[in-house]
Amino acid sequence: MCSSHKMQTASLDNRGARLRHDRVRGVNRARKIEDFSQVIAGSFSANATFLNSILLARFYPGRSVVIHNLTLIESGRDNSKVYPLGSRDELIGAIEQHFGLTREIISEAVAGLGSLQDAWN
Protein backbone atom coordinates (compact mmCIF):
# COMPACT_ATOMS: atom_id res chain seq x y z
CA MET A 1 0.00 0.00 0.00
CA CYS A 2 1.26 3.45 -0.84
CA SER A 3 2.36 5.37 2.24
CA SER A 4 0.29 8.38 1.20
CA HIS A 5 -2.86 6.35 1.90
CA LYS A 6 -1.88 5.62 5.48
CA MET A 7 -2.12 7.95 8.39
CA GLN A 8 -0.50 7.74 11.77
CA THR A 9 -2.59 8.13 14.89
CA ALA A 10 -1.48 8.14 18.47
CA SER A 11 -3.31 7.36 21.68
CA LEU A 12 -2.50 6.62 25.28
CA ASP A 13 -2.83 3.22 26.88
CA ASN A 14 -4.15 2.75 30.42
CA ARG A 15 -0.68 3.56 31.83
CA GLY A 16 -0.43 6.82 29.92
CA ALA A 17 2.15 5.44 27.47
CA ARG A 18 1.92 6.77 23.93
CA LEU A 19 0.84 4.15 21.35
CA ARG A 20 1.18 4.43 17.57
CA HIS A 21 -1.33 2.89 15.20
CA ASP A 22 -1.17 2.62 11.43
CA ARG A 23 -4.56 2.54 9.80
CA VAL A 24 -6.07 2.94 6.39
CA ARG A 25 -7.73 6.32 6.01
CA GLY A 26 -11.50 6.19 6.25
CA VAL A 27 -11.71 2.48 7.07
CA ASN A 28 -10.94 2.25 10.77
CA ARG A 29 -12.44 4.44 13.43
CA ALA A 30 -12.95 4.06 17.12
CA ARG A 31 -16.26 2.40 17.92
CA LYS A 32 -18.38 2.47 21.04
CA ILE A 33 -19.96 -0.71 22.34
CA GLU A 34 -23.36 0.82 21.54
CA ASP A 35 -22.43 0.66 17.83
CA PHE A 36 -22.70 -3.12 18.11
CA SER A 37 -25.92 -3.36 20.15
CA GLN A 38 -28.11 -4.62 17.28
CA VAL A 39 -25.56 -7.22 16.20
CA ILE A 40 -25.07 -8.43 19.76
CA ALA A 41 -28.81 -8.62 20.42
CA GLY A 42 -29.36 -10.45 17.13
CA SER A 43 -26.74 -13.04 17.99
CA PHE A 44 -28.92 -14.20 20.90
CA SER A 45 -32.11 -14.64 18.86
CA ALA A 46 -33.66 -18.09 18.55
CA ASN A 47 -32.55 -18.57 14.94
CA ALA A 48 -29.09 -16.98 15.17
CA THR A 49 -26.04 -19.08 14.34
CA PHE A 50 -24.12 -17.75 17.35
CA LEU A 51 -24.93 -19.79 20.46
CA ASN A 52 -27.09 -22.09 18.32
CA SER A 53 -24.42 -24.23 16.76
CA ILE A 54 -21.89 -26.78 17.80
CA LEU A 55 -18.43 -27.28 16.34
CA LEU A 56 -16.06 -29.90 17.70
CA ALA A 57 -12.80 -31.00 16.12
CA ARG A 58 -10.36 -33.66 17.24
CA PHE A 59 -7.07 -34.25 15.52
CA TYR A 60 -5.01 -37.43 15.54
CA PRO A 61 -1.85 -38.28 13.59
CA GLY A 62 -3.12 -38.80 10.06
CA ARG A 63 -6.82 -38.30 10.73
CA SER A 64 -9.43 -35.99 12.22
CA VAL A 65 -13.04 -35.98 13.36
CA VAL A 66 -15.29 -32.92 13.11
CA ILE A 67 -18.86 -32.51 14.27
CA HIS A 68 -20.56 -29.38 13.01
CA ASN A 69 -24.18 -29.25 14.06
CA LEU A 70 -25.80 -32.38 12.64
CA THR A 71 -22.88 -33.38 10.42
CA LEU A 72 -20.04 -35.76 11.31
CA ILE A 73 -16.90 -35.62 9.16
CA GLU A 74 -14.16 -38.24 9.46
CA SER A 75 -11.03 -37.40 7.49
CA GLY A 76 -7.94 -39.47 6.82
CA ARG A 77 -4.81 -38.80 4.84
CA ASP A 78 -6.46 -39.43 1.49
CA ASN A 79 -10.22 -39.15 2.00
CA SER A 80 -13.08 -37.73 4.00
CA LYS A 81 -16.48 -39.21 4.77
CA VAL A 82 -19.46 -37.06 5.66
CA TYR A 83 -22.28 -38.53 7.73
CA PRO A 84 -25.53 -36.67 8.43
CA LEU A 85 -26.75 -37.07 11.99
CA GLY A 86 -30.52 -37.51 11.97
CA SER A 87 -31.36 -36.30 15.45
CA ARG A 88 -30.02 -34.74 18.61
CA ASP A 89 -29.79 -38.20 20.11
CA GLU A 90 -27.51 -39.28 17.24
CA LEU A 91 -25.50 -36.10 17.78
CA ILE A 92 -25.10 -36.89 21.47
CA GLY A 93 -24.01 -40.46 20.66
CA ALA A 94 -21.46 -39.28 18.10
CA ILE A 95 -19.97 -36.76 20.53
CA GLU A 96 -19.82 -39.41 23.24
CA GLN A 97 -18.13 -41.89 20.91
CA HIS A 98 -15.63 -39.57 19.20
CA PHE A 99 -14.85 -37.05 21.95
CA GLY A 100 -15.13 -39.12 25.13
CA LEU A 101 -17.54 -36.83 26.95
CA THR A 102 -20.31 -38.20 29.14
CA ARG A 103 -23.84 -38.34 27.79
CA GLU A 104 -25.09 -36.29 30.77
CA ILE A 105 -22.76 -33.36 30.04
CA ILE A 106 -23.41 -33.50 26.30
CA SER A 107 -27.18 -33.63 26.79
CA GLU A 108 -27.08 -30.58 29.05
CA ALA A 109 -24.98 -28.61 26.54
CA VAL A 110 -27.06 -29.63 23.52
CA ALA A 111 -30.35 -28.85 25.30
CA GLY A 112 -29.43 -25.16 25.28
CA LEU A 113 -28.90 -25.02 21.53
CA GLY A 114 -31.48 -23.79 19.05
CA SER A 115 -32.50 -25.43 15.79
CA LEU A 116 -29.01 -26.65 14.71
CA GLN A 117 -29.27 -25.60 11.09
CA ASP A 118 -27.31 -27.26 8.30
CA ALA A 119 -23.79 -25.98 8.84
CA TRP A 120 -22.95 -25.87 5.14
CA ASN A 121 -25.95 -23.94 3.77
N, CA, C and O atoms as a GROMACS GRO file, in nm:
protein
  484
    1MET      N    1   0.084  -0.117   0.000
    1MET     CA    2   0.000   0.000   0.000
    1MET      C    3   0.089   0.123   0.000
    1MET      O    4   0.191   0.127   0.069
    2CYS      N    5   0.052   0.219  -0.073
    2CYS     CA    6   0.126   0.345  -0.084
    2CYS      C    7   0.120   0.418   0.049
    2CYS      O    8   0.014   0.426   0.111
    3SER      N    9   0.231   0.472   0.093
    3SER     CA   10   0.236   0.537   0.224
    3SER      C   11   0.148   0.661   0.231
    3SER      O   12   0.111   0.702   0.340
    4SER      N   13   0.114   0.720   0.117
    4SER     CA   14   0.029   0.838   0.120
    4SER      C   15  -0.115   0.804   0.158
    4SER      O   16  -0.192   0.893   0.194
    5HIS      N   17  -0.152   0.675   0.152
    5HIS     CA   18  -0.286   0.635   0.190
    5HIS      C   19  -0.297   0.595   0.337
    5HIS      O   20  -0.406   0.563   0.385
    6LYS      N   21  -0.187   0.597   0.407
    6LYS     CA   22  -0.188   0.562   0.548
    6LYS      C   23  -0.178   0.689   0.631
    6LYS      O   24  -0.122   0.789   0.586
    7MET      N   25  -0.231   0.684   0.749
    7MET     CA   26  -0.212   0.795   0.839
    7MET      C   27  -0.171   0.740   0.974
    7MET      O   28  -0.210   0.629   1.011
    8GLN      N   29  -0.096   0.814   1.045
    8GLN     CA   30  -0.050   0.774   1.177
    8GLN      C   31  -0.143   0.836   1.281
    8GLN      O   32  -0.175   0.954   1.272
    9THR      N   33  -0.184   0.759   1.377
    9THR     CA   34  -0.259   0.813   1.490
    9THR      C   35  -0.188   0.772   1.617
    9THR      O   36  -0.114   0.674   1.619
   10ALA      N   37  -0.210   0.846   1.718
   10ALA     CA   38  -0.148   0.814   1.847
   10ALA      C   39  -0.255   0.819   1.954
   10ALA      O   40  -0.348   0.899   1.947
   11SER      N   41  -0.240   0.735   2.053
   11SER     CA   42  -0.331   0.736   2.168
   11SER      C   43  -0.252   0.694   2.290
   11SER      O   44  -0.134   0.658   2.280
   12LEU      N   45  -0.315   0.699   2.404
   12LEU     CA   46  -0.250   0.662   2.528
   12LEU      C   47  -0.312   0.532   2.578
   12LEU      O   48  -0.433   0.514   2.571
   13ASP      N   49  -0.228   0.442   2.628
   13ASP     CA   50  -0.283   0.322   2.688
   13ASP      C   51  -0.322   0.352   2.832
   13ASP      O   52  -0.312   0.467   2.875
   14ASN      N   53  -0.366   0.251   2.906
   14ASN     CA   54  -0.415   0.275   3.042
   14ASN      C   55  -0.305   0.316   3.140
   14ASN      O   56  -0.336   0.352   3.253
   15ARG      N   57  -0.179   0.310   3.099
   15ARG     CA   58  -0.068   0.356   3.183
   15ARG      C   59  -0.021   0.494   3.141
   15ARG      O   60   0.072   0.548   3.201
   16GLY      N   61  -0.084   0.551   3.039
   16GLY     CA   62  -0.043   0.682   2.992
   16GLY      C   63   0.069   0.676   2.889
   16GLY      O   64   0.119   0.781   2.848
   17ALA      N   65   0.109   0.556   2.847
   17ALA     CA   66   0.215   0.544   2.747
   17ALA      C   67   0.158   0.574   2.609
   17ALA      O   68   0.045   0.537   2.579
   18ARG      N   69   0.237   0.640   2.526
   18ARG     CA   70   0.192   0.677   2.393
   18ARG      C   71   0.200   0.555   2.300
   18ARG      O   72   0.304   0.488   2.294
   19LEU      N   73   0.090   0.526   2.228
   19LEU     CA   74   0.084   0.415   2.135
   19LEU      C   75   0.072   0.471   1.994
   19LEU      O   76   0.008   0.574   1.973
   20ARG      N   77   0.132   0.404   1.898
   20ARG     CA   78   0.118   0.443   1.757
   20ARG      C   79   0.037   0.338   1.684
   20ARG      O   80   0.054   0.218   1.708
   21HIS      N   81  -0.050   0.381   1.598
   21HIS     CA   82  -0.133   0.289   1.520
   21HIS      C   83  -0.127   0.331   1.374
   21HIS      O   84  -0.145   0.449   1.343
   22ASP      N   85  -0.102   0.237   1.286
   22ASP     CA   86  -0.117   0.262   1.143
   22ASP      C   87  -0.258   0.217   1.105
   22ASP      O   88  -0.304   0.111   1.149
   23ARG      N   89  -0.324   0.296   1.026
   23ARG     CA   90  -0.456   0.254   0.980
   23ARG      C   91  -0.484   0.314   0.844
   23ARG      O   92  -0.429   0.418   0.807
   24VAL      N   93  -0.570   0.247   0.772
   24VAL     CA   94  -0.607   0.294   0.639
   24VAL      C   95  -0.709   0.406   0.656
   24VAL      O   96  -0.806   0.391   0.731
   25ARG      N   97  -0.687   0.515   0.588
   25ARG     CA   98  -0.773   0.632   0.601
   25ARG      C   99  -0.917   0.596   0.566
   25ARG      O  100  -0.944   0.534   0.463
   26GLY      N  101  -1.008   0.636   0.651
   26GLY     CA  102  -1.150   0.619   0.625
   26GLY      C  103  -1.205   0.481   0.653
   26GLY      O  104  -1.326   0.462   0.646
   27VAL      N  105  -1.122   0.384   0.684
   27VAL     CA  106  -1.170   0.248   0.707
   27VAL      C  107  -1.188   0.221   0.856
   27VAL      O  108  -1.291   0.169   0.897
   28ASN      N  109  -1.090   0.253   0.934
   28ASN     CA  110  -1.094   0.225   1.077
   28ASN      C  111  -1.128   0.351   1.156
   28ASN      O  112  -1.075   0.459   1.129
   29ARG      N  113  -1.215   0.335   1.251
   29ARG     CA  114  -1.244   0.443   1.343
   29ARG      C  115  -1.281   0.382   1.475
   29ARG      O  116  -1.327   0.267   1.482
   30ALA      N  117  -1.261   0.457   1.579
   30ALA     CA  118  -1.295   0.406   1.712
   30ALA      C  119  -1.445   0.383   1.719
   30ALA      O  120  -1.524   0.464   1.670
   31ARG      N  121  -1.485   0.273   1.778
   31ARG     CA  122  -1.626   0.240   1.792
   31ARG      C  123  -1.662   0.230   1.939
   31ARG      O  124  -1.579   0.193   2.023
   32LYS      N  125  -1.784   0.264   1.969
   32LYS     CA  126  -1.838   0.247   2.104
   32LYS      C  127  -1.913   0.115   2.106
   32LYS      O  128  -1.958   0.066   2.002
   33ILE      N  129  -1.926   0.057   2.222
   33ILE     CA  130  -1.996  -0.071   2.234
   33ILE      C  131  -2.140  -0.057   2.185
   33ILE      O  132  -2.197  -0.153   2.133
   34GLU      N  133  -2.199   0.060   2.200
   34GLU     CA  134  -2.336   0.082   2.154
   34GLU      C  135  -2.349   0.063   2.002
   34GLU      O  136  -2.457   0.029   1.954
   35ASP      N  137  -2.241   0.085   1.928
   35ASP     CA  138  -2.243   0.066   1.783
   35ASP      C  139  -2.274  -0.079   1.745
   35ASP      O  140  -2.316  -0.107   1.633
   36PHE      N  141  -2.252  -0.169   1.837
   36PHE     CA  142  -2.270  -0.312   1.811
   36PHE      C  143  -2.395  -0.370   1.877
   36PHE      O  144  -2.414  -0.491   1.874
   37SER      N  145  -2.478  -0.287   1.936
   37SER     CA  146  -2.592  -0.336   2.015
   37SER      C  147  -2.688  -0.422   1.933
   37SER      O  148  -2.734  -0.525   1.982
   38GLN      N  149  -2.719  -0.382   1.810
   38GLN     CA  150  -2.811  -0.462   1.728
   38GLN      C  151  -2.750  -0.597   1.690
   38GLN      O  152  -2.819  -0.699   1.691
   39VAL      N  153  -2.624  -0.597   1.657
   39VAL     CA  154  -2.556  -0.722   1.620
   39VAL      C  155  -2.549  -0.815   1.740
   39VAL      O  156  -2.575  -0.935   1.727
   40ILE      N  157  -2.515  -0.761   1.855
   40ILE     CA  158  -2.507  -0.843   1.976
   40ILE      C  159  -2.644  -0.899   2.011
   40ILE      O  160  -2.656  -1.018   2.040
   41ALA      N  161  -2.746  -0.815   2.010
   41ALA     CA  162  -2.881  -0.862   2.042
   41ALA      C  163  -2.926  -0.969   1.943
   41ALA      O  164  -2.986  -1.069   1.983
   42GLY      N  165  -2.897  -0.948   1.815
   42GLY     CA  166  -2.936  -1.045   1.713
   42GLY      C  167  -2.868  -1.179   1.729
   42GLY      O  168  -2.924  -1.282   1.692
   43SER      N  169  -2.747  -1.179   1.783
   43SER     CA  170  -2.674  -1.304   1.799
   43SER      C  171  -2.736  -1.395   1.905
   43SER      O  172  -2.704  -1.514   1.911
   44PHE      N  173  -2.825  -1.341   1.987
   44PHE     CA  174  -2.892  -1.420   2.090
   44PHE      C  175  -3.034  -1.461   2.049
   44PHE      O  176  -3.104  -1.522   2.129
   45SER      N  177  -3.076  -1.428   1.928
   45SER     CA  178  -3.211  -1.464   1.886
   45SER      C  179  -3.221  -1.615   1.865
   45SER      O  180  -3.120  -1.684   1.851
   46ALA      N  181  -3.343  -1.665   1.862
   46ALA     CA  182  -3.366  -1.809   1.855
   46ALA      C  183  -3.310  -1.873   1.728
   46ALA      O  184  -3.272  -1.990   1.730
   47ASN      N  185  -3.304  -1.798   1.619
   47ASN     CA  186  -3.256  -1.857   1.494
   47ASN      C  187  -3.115  -1.810   1.455
   47ASN      O  188  -3.072  -1.835   1.342
   48ALA      N  189  -3.044  -1.745   1.545
   48ALA     CA  190  -2.909  -1.698   1.516
   48ALA      C  191  -2.810  -1.815   1.518
   48ALA      O  192  -2.829  -1.912   1.592
   49THR      N  193  -2.707  -1.804   1.437
   49THR     CA  194  -2.604  -1.908   1.434
   49THR      C  195  -2.525  -1.907   1.564
   49THR      O  196  -2.497  -2.013   1.621
   50PHE      N  197  -2.489  -1.788   1.611
   50PHE     CA  198  -2.412  -1.775   1.735
   50PHE      C  199  -2.493  -1.832   1.850
   50PHE      O  200  -2.611  -1.802   1.864
   51LEU      N  201  -2.433  -1.912   1.932
   51LEU     CA  202  -2.494  -1.979   2.046
   51LEU      C  203  -2.598  -2.082   2.007
   51LEU      O  204  -2.663  -2.140   2.094
   52ASN      N  205  -2.615  -2.107   1.879
   52ASN     CA  206  -2.709  -2.209   1.832
   52ASN      C  207  -2.641  -2.306   1.738
   52ASN      O  208  -2.705  -2.361   1.648
   53SER      N  209  -2.514  -2.326   1.758
   53SER     CA  210  -2.442  -2.423   1.676
   53SER      C  211  -2.337  -2.492   1.761
   53SER      O  212  -2.299  -2.445   1.868
   54ILE      N  213  -2.294  -2.603   1.710
   54ILE     CA  214  -2.189  -2.678   1.780
   54ILE      C  215  -2.080  -2.711   1.678
   54ILE      O  216  -2.109  -2.751   1.565
   55LEU      N  217  -1.957  -2.694   1.718
   55LEU     CA  218  -1.843  -2.728   1.634
   55LEU      C  219  -1.736  -2.790   1.723
   55LEU      O  220  -1.681  -2.726   1.812
   56LEU      N  221  -1.709  -2.916   1.697
   56LEU     CA  222  -1.606  -2.990   1.770
   56LEU      C  223  -1.509  -3.048   1.669
   56LEU      O  224  -1.550  -3.099   1.565
   57ALA      N  225  -1.382  -3.041   1.699
   57ALA     CA  226  -1.280  -3.100   1.612
   57ALA      C  227  -1.178  -3.171   1.699
   57ALA      O  228  -1.135  -3.120   1.803
   58ARG      N  229  -1.140  -3.289   1.655
   58ARG     CA  230  -1.036  -3.366   1.724
   58ARG      C  231  -0.937  -3.415   1.620
   58ARG      O  232  -0.975  -3.473   1.518
   59PHE      N  233  -0.811  -3.392   1.648
   59PHE     CA  234  -0.707  -3.425   1.552
   59PHE      C  235  -0.618  -3.535   1.608
   59PHE      O  236  -0.577  -3.532   1.724
   60TYR      N  237  -0.589  -3.631   1.523
   60TYR     CA  238  -0.501  -3.743   1.554
   60TYR      C  239  -0.392  -3.743   1.447
   60TYR      O  240  -0.407  -3.676   1.345
   61PRO      N  241  -0.283  -3.815   1.469
   61PRO     CA  242  -0.185  -3.828   1.359
   61PRO      C  243  -0.251  -3.895   1.238
   61PRO      O  244  -0.293  -4.011   1.246
   62GLY      N  245  -0.260  -3.825   1.130
   62GLY     CA  246  -0.312  -3.880   1.006
   62GLY      C  247  -0.462  -3.881   0.990
   62GLY      O  248  -0.512  -3.927   0.887
   63ARG      N  249  -0.537  -3.832   1.087
   63ARG     CA  250  -0.682  -3.830   1.073
   63ARG      C  251  -0.744  -3.725   1.164
   63ARG      O  252  -0.680  -3.675   1.256
   64SER      N  253  -0.871  -3.693   1.138
   64SER     CA  254  -0.943  -3.599   1.222
   64SER      C  255  -1.091  -3.633   1.222
   64SER      O  256  -1.142  -3.701   1.133
   65VAL      N  257  -1.159  -3.583   1.323
   65VAL     CA  258  -1.304  -3.598   1.336
   65VAL      C  259  -1.360  -3.460   1.366
   65VAL      O  260  -1.312  -3.390   1.454
   66VAL      N  261  -1.463  -3.421   1.290
   66VAL     CA  262  -1.529  -3.292   1.311
   66VAL      C  263  -1.678  -3.316   1.321
   66VAL      O  264  -1.736  -3.391   1.241
   67ILE      N  265  -1.740  -3.254   1.419
   67ILE     CA  266  -1.886  -3.251   1.427
   67ILE      C  267  -1.925  -3.105   1.419
   67ILE      O  268  -1.885  -3.023   1.502
   68HIS      N  269  -2.005  -3.074   1.318
   68HIS     CA  270  -2.056  -2.938   1.301
   68HIS      C  271  -2.207  -2.950   1.289
   68HIS      O  272  -2.260  -2.994   1.187
   69ASN      N  273  -2.274  -2.909   1.395
   69ASN     CA  274  -2.418  -2.926   1.406
   69ASN      C  275  -2.455  -3.071   1.383
   69ASN      O  276  -2.408  -3.157   1.457
   70LEU      N  277  -2.536  -3.101   1.285
   70LEU     CA  278  -2.580  -3.238   1.264
   70LEU      C  279  -2.503  -3.308   1.152
   70LEU      O  280  -2.559  -3.388   1.078
   71THR      N  281  -2.374  -3.276   1.141
   71THR     CA  282  -2.288  -3.338   1.042
   71THR      C  283  -2.161  -3.390   1.109
   71THR      O  284  -2.096  -3.317   1.184
   72LEU      N  285  -2.127  -3.514   1.082
   72LEU     CA  286  -2.004  -3.576   1.131
   72LEU      C  287  -1.912  -3.594   1.010
   72LEU      O  288  -1.953  -3.648   0.908
   73ILE      N  289  -1.788  -3.549   1.023
   73ILE     CA  290  -1.690  -3.562   0.916
   73ILE      C  291  -1.568  -3.635   0.971
   73ILE      O  292  -1.505  -3.590   1.066
   74GLU      N  293  -1.536  -3.748   0.910
   74GLU     CA  294  -1.416  -3.824   0.946
   74GLU      C  295  -1.320  -3.813   0.828
   74GLU      O  296  -1.353  -3.851   0.716
   75SER      N  297  -1.202  -3.761   0.855
   75SER     CA  298  -1.103  -3.740   0.749
   75SER      C  299  -0.977  -3.819   0.780
   75SER      O  300  -0.931  -3.825   0.894
   76GLY      N  301  -0.922  -3.880   0.674
   76GLY     CA  302  -0.794  -3.948   0.682
   76GLY      C  303  -0.696  -3.880   0.590
   76GLY      O  304  -0.724  -3.772   0.537
   77ARG      N  305  -0.583  -3.940   0.570
   77ARG     CA  306  -0.481  -3.880   0.484
   77ARG      C  307  -0.531  -3.856   0.342
   77ARG      O  308  -0.499  -3.754   0.281
   78ASP      N  309  -0.608  -3.949   0.290
   78ASP     CA  310  -0.646  -3.943   0.149
   78ASP      C  311  -0.795  -3.924   0.123
   78ASP      O  312  -0.834  -3.906   0.007
   79ASN      N  313  -0.879  -3.927   0.226
   79ASN     CA  314  -1.022  -3.915   0.200
   79ASN      C  315  -1.096  -3.860   0.321
   79ASN      O  316  -1.045  -3.857   0.433
   80SER      N  317  -1.217  -3.818   0.295
   80SER     CA  318  -1.308  -3.773   0.400
   80SER      C  319  -1.444  -3.836   0.377
   80SER      O  320  -1.486  -3.854   0.262
   81LYS      N  321  -1.512  -3.868   0.484
   81LYS     CA  322  -1.648  -3.921   0.477
   81LYS      C  323  -1.737  -3.830   0.560
   81LYS      O  324  -1.704  -3.793   0.672
   82VAL      N  325  -1.850  -3.794   0.501
   82VAL     CA  326  -1.946  -3.706   0.566
   82VAL      C  327  -2.070  -3.788   0.601
   82VAL      O  328  -2.127  -3.856   0.515
   83TYR      N  329  -2.112  -3.780   0.726
   83TYR     CA  330  -2.228  -3.853   0.773
   83TYR      C  331  -2.329  -3.755   0.833
   83TYR      O  332  -2.296  -3.683   0.928
   84PRO      N  333  -2.450  -3.751   0.779
   84PRO     CA  334  -2.553  -3.667   0.843
   84PRO      C  335  -2.601  -3.735   0.972
   84PRO      O  336  -2.618  -3.857   0.976
   85LEU      N  337  -2.621  -3.656   1.074
   85LEU     CA  338  -2.675  -3.707   1.199
   85LEU      C  339  -2.823  -3.671   1.201
   85LEU      O  340  -2.858  -3.554   1.190
   86GLY      N  341  -2.910  -3.771   1.216
   86GLY     CA  342  -3.052  -3.751   1.197
   86GLY      C  343  -3.128  -3.690   1.312
   86GLY      O  344  -3.243  -3.650   1.297
   87SER      N  345  -3.064  -3.682   1.429
   87SER     CA  346  -3.136  -3.630   1.545
   87SER      C  347  -3.036  -3.582   1.649
   87SER      O  348  -2.916  -3.605   1.638
   88ARG      N  349  -3.088  -3.516   1.749
   88ARG     CA  350  -3.002  -3.474   1.861
   88ARG      C  351  -2.948  -3.594   1.936
   88ARG      O  352  -2.836  -3.591   1.987
   89ASP      N  353  -3.027  -3.700   1.943
   89ASP     CA  354  -2.979  -3.820   2.011
   89ASP      C  355  -2.860  -3.881   1.937
   89ASP      O  356  -2.764  -3.926   2.000
   90GLU      N  357  -2.866  -3.882   1.802
   90GLU     CA  358  -2.751  -3.928   1.724
   90GLU      C  359  -2.631  -3.836   1.745
   90GLU      O  360  -2.517  -3.882   1.755
   91LEU      N  361  -2.656  -3.708   1.752
   91LEU     CA  362  -2.550  -3.610   1.778
   91LEU      C  363  -2.483  -3.639   1.912
   91LEU      O  364  -2.361  -3.641   1.922
   92ILE      N  365  -2.564  -3.661   2.014
   92ILE     CA  366  -2.510  -3.689   2.147
   92ILE      C  367  -2.427  -3.817   2.145
   92ILE      O  368  -2.320  -3.823   2.205
   93GLY      N  369  -2.477  -3.920   2.077
   93GLY     CA  370  -2.402  -4.046   2.066
   93GLY      C  371  -2.270  -4.030   1.993
   93GLY      O  372  -2.169  -4.087   2.033
   94ALA      N  373  -2.270  -3.951   1.886
   94ALA     CA  374  -2.146  -3.928   1.810
   94ALA      C  375  -2.044  -3.851   1.892
   94ALA      O  376  -1.924  -3.881   1.888
   95ILE      N  377  -2.090  -3.752   1.967
   95ILE     CA  378  -1.998  -3.676   2.053
   95ILE      C  379  -1.940  -3.767   2.161
   95ILE      O  380  -1.821  -3.765   2.189
   96GLU      N  381  -2.027  -3.847   2.220
   96GLU     CA  382  -1.982  -3.941   2.324
   96GLU      C  383  -1.877  -4.037   2.268
   96GLU      O  384  -1.775  -4.062   2.332
   97GLN      N  385  -1.903  -4.091   2.151
   97GLN     CA  386  -1.813  -4.189   2.091
   97GLN      C  387  -1.680  -4.127   2.048
   97GLN      O  388  -1.574  -4.184   2.075
   98HIS      N  389  -1.684  -4.013   1.981
   98HIS     CA  390  -1.563  -3.956   1.920
   98HIS      C  391  -1.486  -3.860   2.010
   98HIS      O  392  -1.368  -3.834   1.986
   99PHE      N  393  -1.552  -3.807   2.113
   99PHE     CA  394  -1.485  -3.706   2.195
   99PHE      C  395  -1.474  -3.745   2.341
   99PHE      O  396  -1.412  -3.673   2.420
  100GLY      N  397  -1.533  -3.859   2.379
  100GLY     CA  398  -1.513  -3.912   2.513
  100GLY      C  399  -1.580  -3.834   2.624
  100GLY      O  400  -1.539  -3.845   2.740
  101LEU      N  401  -1.680  -3.755   2.592
  101LEU     CA  402  -1.754  -3.683   2.695
  101LEU      C  403  -1.870  -3.768   2.743
  101LEU      O  404  -1.915  -3.858   2.671
  102THR      N  405  -1.919  -3.742   2.863
  102THR     CA  406  -2.031  -3.820   2.914
  102THR      C  407  -2.162  -3.771   2.854
  102THR      O  408  -2.179  -3.653   2.825
  103ARG      N  409  -2.253  -3.865   2.837
  103ARG     CA  410  -2.384  -3.834   2.779
  103ARG      C  411  -2.456  -3.725   2.860
  103ARG      O  412  -2.523  -3.640   2.802
  104GLU      N  413  -2.443  -3.727   2.991
  104GLU     CA  414  -2.509  -3.629   3.077
  104GLU      C  415  -2.462  -3.487   3.045
  104GLU      O  416  -2.543  -3.395   3.032
  105ILE      N  417  -2.332  -3.469   3.034
  105ILE     CA  418  -2.276  -3.336   3.004
  105ILE      C  419  -2.315  -3.292   2.863
  105ILE      O  420  -2.352  -3.177   2.842
  106ILE      N  421  -2.306  -3.383   2.768
  106ILE     CA  422  -2.341  -3.350   2.630
  106ILE      C  423  -2.488  -3.312   2.620
  106ILE      O  424  -2.523  -3.214   2.555
  107SER      N  425  -2.574  -3.389   2.684
  107SER     CA  426  -2.718  -3.363   2.679
  107SER      C  427  -2.750  -3.225   2.735
  107SER      O  428  -2.833  -3.153   2.679
  108GLU      N  429  -2.686  -3.190   2.844
  108GLU     CA  430  -2.708  -3.058   2.904
  108GLU      C  431  -2.664  -2.946   2.809
  108GLU      O  432  -2.735  -2.847   2.793
  109ALA      N  433  -2.549  -2.963   2.746
  109ALA     CA  434  -2.498  -2.861   2.654
  109ALA      C  435  -2.586  -2.850   2.530
  109ALA      O  436  -2.616  -2.740   2.486
  110VAL      N  437  -2.626  -2.962   2.474
  110VAL     CA  438  -2.706  -2.963   2.352
  110VAL      C  439  -2.847  -2.911   2.377
  110VAL      O  440  -2.908  -2.854   2.288
  111ALA      N  441  -2.899  -2.931   2.497
  111ALA     CA  442  -3.035  -2.885   2.530
  111ALA      C  443  -3.048  -2.734   2.516
  111ALA      O  444  -3.156  -2.684   2.485
  112GLY      N  445  -2.939  -2.661   2.537
  112GLY     CA  446  -2.943  -2.516   2.528
  112GLY      C  447  -2.929  -2.462   2.389
  112GLY      O  448  -2.937  -2.340   2.369
  113LEU      N  449  -2.908  -2.548   2.290
  113LEU     CA  450  -2.890  -2.502   2.153
  113LEU      C  451  -3.023  -2.488   2.081
  113LEU      O  452  -3.121  -2.554   2.116
  114GLY      N  453  -3.027  -2.402   1.983
  114GLY     CA  454  -3.148  -2.379   1.905
  114GLY      C  455  -3.171  -2.488   1.803
  114GLY      O  456  -3.157  -2.607   1.834
  115SER      N  457  -3.205  -2.449   1.682
  115SER     CA  458  -3.250  -2.543   1.579
  115SER      C  459  -3.139  -2.621   1.509
  115SER      O  460  -3.170  -2.709   1.429
  116LEU      N  461  -3.013  -2.593   1.534
  116LEU     CA  462  -2.901  -2.665   1.471
  116LEU      C  463  -2.918  -2.677   1.321
  116LEU      O  464  -2.938  -2.787   1.268
  117GLN      N  465  -2.910  -2.566   1.254
  117GLN     CA  466  -2.927  -2.560   1.109
  117GLN      C  467  -2.813  -2.634   1.039
  117GLN      O  468  -2.710  -2.664   1.099
  118ASP      N  469  -2.835  -2.664   0.913
  118ASP     CA  470  -2.731  -2.726   0.830
  118ASP      C  471  -2.610  -2.633   0.828
  118ASP      O  472  -2.621  -2.518   0.786
  119ALA      N  473  -2.498  -2.682   0.872
  119ALA     CA  474  -2.379  -2.598   0.884
  119ALA      C  475  -2.323  -2.552   0.751
  119ALA      O  476  -2.247  -2.456   0.748
  120TRP      N  477  -2.358  -2.616   0.643
  120TRP     CA  478  -2.295  -2.587   0.514
  120TRP      C  479  -2.385  -2.508   0.420
  120TRP      O  480  -2.344  -2.477   0.308
  121ASN      N  481  -2.504  -2.474   0.461
  121ASN     CA  482  -2.595  -2.394   0.378
  121ASN      C  483  -2.630  -2.264   0.446
  121ASN      O  484  -2.706  -2.183   0.391
   0.00000   0.00000   0.00000
